[in-house]
Amino acid sequence: ANYYRTVVSSQIFSCLDRWMFVREKRYAKRMHPKFNQQQRYHRYWGRLNLDRSDYWVFGDKRTGKHLLKFNWFKIRRHPMVKGAYSPDDPQLTAYWENRQNIKFKSLIPSYQKLAQKQGFICPVCGESLFNDEPIQKHHKIPFCDGGNESYANLELVHYYCHQQIHSHAQNHLSEIENELSPW
């Protein structure tokens, strides 16, 4: 569903949900042939996903585990590139930056706030945060040095940039230890 939600697929999702419902009914009937339909409903279906008011969710009521429905996945259209626009054209850098910055909507709200505060730029490498590298939260002042979880102490960096920050910090600490050591 995640893969196909960028194309015209809501009708297919409905068909797949109906197909799954038939399979769920067959399973319930095979497992409990002596139960009537109402007993099977009470055993396997209910409002198992508390985020939705759907009482026809199939799952295990004891554990709360349930099957997802295809219709729960919202269709999000992929924005097409205008005309013959190319990322190599220096006159279109603003257009391509705006396209990249739209990706910040997929982040959790606290990361969205940090990304906007940074102007969607990684402070280490100066590149866009959204160049398909994993993003990590970095504490400017570590907890061990009295840092906290405030927005002023946090920044988003690429995964590899985060590794560089901590490798430089580790190298700097070892140099200080060597200078302080009498041997």
Secondary structure, 3 states (H helix, E strand, C coil): CCCHHHCCCHHHHHHHHHHHHHHHHHHHHHHCCCCCHHHHHHHHEECCCCCCCCCCEEECCCCCCECCCHHHCCCCCCCCCCCCCCCCCHHHHHHHHHHHHHHHHHCCHHHHHHHHHCCCECCCCCCECCCCCCEEEEECCCHHHCCCCCHHHEEEEEHHHHHHHHHHHHHHHHHHHHHHCCC
